[in-house]
Amino acid sequence: MRQMFAGLVAGTFAACGHAESRVTLYGILDTAIEFTNHWPISPGQPASTGNRWSMADGARSGGSRWGLAGNEDLGGGLKAEFQVESGFLVPNGALMQEFFGRSAWVGLTSPKAGTLRFGRQYTSLVDALYPSSPTDLAGTYEPVVAEVGSNLWESNVVKYKNAFGPVTLIGHYSFSNLAGQFSNGSGYGGAASYDNGTVSVSLGYDNLHRALGVGSSYARFEKAAIGVTYSTAALKLMGGYRYGKNDSLAGYAARDDYFWAAARYLLAVDKILTIAYYYDRIRTATGFNGEVTRPASPQQIMAIGDYLLSKRTDLYLVVGFSRHSALNFDSYNGTSAAYKTSSTDSNQTGVQIGVKHSF
């Protein structure tokens, strides 16, 4: 009996031996010294202001991370694939979020049927606007949260993607996982893009039902956007528009129109310059006491200088200046805000000098 069992096991593995599997370990370590002004000194003195020197993480990468990605060839063009990715802070080694908070998904993919993934992953809107983002949605002084929402990643997501020549279609749905509250905490979205190598146009939509924890009520965060790029060997031009409409929630814009325009130029093989302008026309916002306000519309300019020491290591200088808001329009990003200004200041300047290494 023991010999028969051993033979069955050996036969099973022999039958599966044709499948090829590959797992890749990868990561990014990115940190910088940052100067920012007009910070509130203490909660008890909101009008007091001061400068802040700090060590920042992820200025040119959207956050330091490590991850595992792999696939298995199942035959006939079908593959199983997975990715798990964890974000951490280089200055102190702490986790940025849940252990695999940046990505944790498994799926199937084939050239004809497309890709179907299950788990925590980026929204369709993020995929749509990534090509037209001046920093690939990964820069310190790009208003990423204002552009695509604080839900860059969503949990419990089913996501489908397929390409038809130069056209790519994407759709996703995220489950709330709450009994009797199907919509509370759920979300959905879609994207369509065209890319011929020189010109690309992307459309994206996202609808998040943000759970508030009060019965079955939720706040709806709705965004629709278009991004456009034009690329040559040395120059890339980027721009776009995002429509936003949110249910009343303290500290957030309720209705706004967001625009951006940027250029990236290859000065030399190892030197890249990026400049960008962002403008958010806030039509209405919700104050922290629930009042409806019509604040001055924030603007921001940003410049990045990259010096490539190698394909994996980059030295950089980033400068940002915001008007009518803290940097990245964080005065209207509620609990997702990373920057703050004192009550007497309406602008903020930031400078970062850092290094990024990937493996």
MODAHU-V697745 format. One record per residue. N is the residue number from 1. PSI is psi in degrees with one decimal (NA if undefined). Layout:
N|PSI / N|PSI
This chain:
1|-42.3 / 2|-39.9 / 3|-37.4 / 4|-42.7 / 5|-44.0 / 6|-38.1 / 7|-38.8 / 8|-42.6 / 9|-45.3 / 10|-39.3 / 11|-38.1 / 12|-47.9 / 13|-32.1 / 14|-38.8 / 15|-31.8 / 16|0.3 / 17|-20.1 / 18|-20.3 / 19|130.3 / 20|130.2 / 21|148.0 / 22|134.6 / 23|132.2 / 24|129.1 / 25|129.5 / 26|169.6 / 27|170.9 / 28|134.3 / 29|122.9 / 30|121.8 / 31|157.1 / 32|158.4 / 33|128.7 / 34|139.3 / 35|129.8 / 36|149.1 / 37|175.6 / 38|32.8 / 39|142.7 / 40|134.0 / 41|-39.9 / 42|151.0 / 43|-30.3 / 44|-12.3 / 45|72.4 / 46|-21.5 / 47|-15.3 / 48|146.0 / 49|153.3 / 50|166.1 / 51|154.8 / 52|126.5 / 53|132.1 / 54|166.7 / 55|120.8 / 56|160.2 / 57|141.1 / 58|32.3 / 59|-32.1 / 60|12.5 / 61|-6.1 / 62|12.9 / 63|135.0 / 64|149.5 / 65|164.7 / 66|155.6 / 67|170.8 / 68|132.4 / 69|139.2 / 70|166.7 / 71|160.6 / 72|129.4 / 73|114.6 / 74|-1.6 / 75|152.7 / 76|22.2 / 77|-9.3 / 78|136.1 / 79|145.1 / 80|142.6 / 81|159.2 / 82|162.5 / 83|135.0 / 84|135.0 / 85|132.3 / 86|131.6 / 87|144.1 / 88|165.2 / 89|118.4 / 90|-39.0 / 91|-33.6 / 92|-2.0 / 93|3.0 / 94|155.1 / 95|145.0 / 96|-28.5 / 97|-151.1 / 98|162.2 / 99|-47.8 / 100|50.4 / 101|-19.0 / 102|-35.3 / 103|142.2 / 104|90.0 / 105|160.0 / 106|148.0 / 107|-175.6 / 108|146.7 / 109|145.5 / 110|153.1 / 111|-33.6 / 112|-44.0 / 113|-16.0 / 114|-162.2 / 115|133.2 / 116|121.7 / 117|150.6 / 118|128.7 / 119|-160.8 / 120|126.4 / 121|174.2 / 122|153.8 / 123|165.3 / 124|-34.3 / 125|-39.3 / 126|-44.9 / 127|-38.7 / 128|-40.3 / 129|-6.7 / 130|-46.1 / 131|-31.7 / 132|4.7 / 133|130.9 / 134|-26.0 / 135|16.7 / 136|36.6 / 137|35.6 / 138|11.3 / 139|152.1 / 140|-44.0 / 141|43.0 / 142|129.6 / 143|67.0 / 144|-44.1 / 145|-40.5 / 146|-33.2 / 147|-51.9 / 148|-4.8 / 149|163.2 / 150|-12.9 / 151|54.3 / 152|-44.0 / 153|147.4 / 154|149.2 / 155|163.5 / 156|42.7 / 157|137.1 / 158|124.6 / 159|132.7 / 160|140.2 / 161|137.1 / 162|145.7 / 163|137.8 / 164|85.2 / 165|-126.7 / 166|-2.4 / 167|133.3 / 168|134.1 / 169|139.4 / 170|143.0 / 171|147.2 / 172|157.5 / 173|135.1 / 174|128.7 / 175|148.2 / 176|-27.7 / 177|25.2 / 178|128.7 / 179|128.5 / 180|4.5 / 181|69.3 / 182|-38.1 / 183|-26.5 / 184|105.2 / 185|1.1 / 186|176.3 / 187|162.7 / 188|163.7 / 189|174.1 / 190|166.0 / 191|152.4 / 192|136.1 / 193|153.4 / 194|132.0 / 195|115.7 / 196|12.0 / 197|-27.9 / 198|-45.5 / 199|137.6 / 200|144.0 / 201|128.3 / 202|136.5 / 203|138.4 / 204|153.0 / 205|141.4 / 206|136.9 / 207|108.6 / 208|129.1 / 209|93.4 / 210|119.6 / 211|134.1 / 212|-8.8 / 213|15.3 / 214|99.7 / 215|-130.7 / 216|14.9 / 217|154.5 / 218|162.5 / 219|130.8 / 220|125.6 / 221|113.2 / 222|132.7 / 223|143.1 / 224|139.5 / 225|161.2 / 226|136.5 / 227|141.9 / 228|141.2 / 229|153.5 / 230|124.9 / 231|139.1 / 232|-172.2 / 233|-35.3 / 234|-13.9 / 235|139.4 / 236|123.7 / 237|137.3 / 238|147.7 / 239|166.6 / 240|176.3 / 241|139.8 / 242|124.4 / 243|136.4 / 244|136.7 / 245|119.2 / 246|145.6 / 247|156.8 / 248|120.1 / 249|125.6 / 250|130.6 / 251|4.9 / 252|153.2 / 253|135.2 / 254|-35.2 / 255|122.4 / 256|161.2 / 257|119.5 / 258|132.7 / 259|152.0 / 260|153.6 / 261|141.5 / 262|163.1 / 263|140.5 / 264|125.9 / 265|132.0 / 266|99.1 / 267|-39.1 / 268|178.1 / 269|-31.6 / 270|12.3 / 271|127.4 / 272|135.5 / 273|131.0 / 274|132.1 / 275|145.7 / 276|153.3 / 277|136.6 / 278|141.0 / 279|128.1 / 280|107.0 / 281|97.9 / 282|113.3 / 283|-42.9 / 284|151.7 / 285|161.7 / 286|120.8 / 287|169.9 / 288|-12.9 / 289|10.7 / 290|-2.9 / 291|148.7 / 292|128.3 / 293|164.0 / 294|78.8 / 295|166.3 / 296|139.6 / 297|127.0 / 298|151.8 / 299|155.4 / 300|139.8 / 301|150.8 / 302|143.7 / 303|140.1 / 304|132.7 / 305|119.4 / 306|133.0 / 307|111.7 / 308|111.8 / 309|-28.4 / 310|-174.1 / 311|-19.2 / 312|-17.8 / 313|133.2 / 314|127.2 / 315|141.3 / 316|156.2 / 317|127.3 / 318|133.1 / 319|133.8 / 320|145.9 / 321|127.2 / 322|149.2 / 323|136.0 / 324|21.9 / 325|164.3 / 326|166.3 / 327|145.6 / 328|19.9 / 329|32.3 / 330|-12.5 / 331|-14.4 / 332|22.0 / 333|13.6 / 334|-133.5 / 335|-9.5 / 336|-1.5 / 337|135.3 / 338|-20.8 / 339|149.0 / 340|154.9 / 341|158.8 / 342|162.7 / 343|-16.4 / 344|-1.5 / 345|144.2 / 346|12.0 / 347|167.1 / 348|141.7 / 349|140.3 / 350|144.4 / 351|133.8 / 352|137.1 / 353|123.3 / 354|-174.8 / 355|141.8 / 356|133.3 / 357|133.3 / 358|153.4 / 359|NA
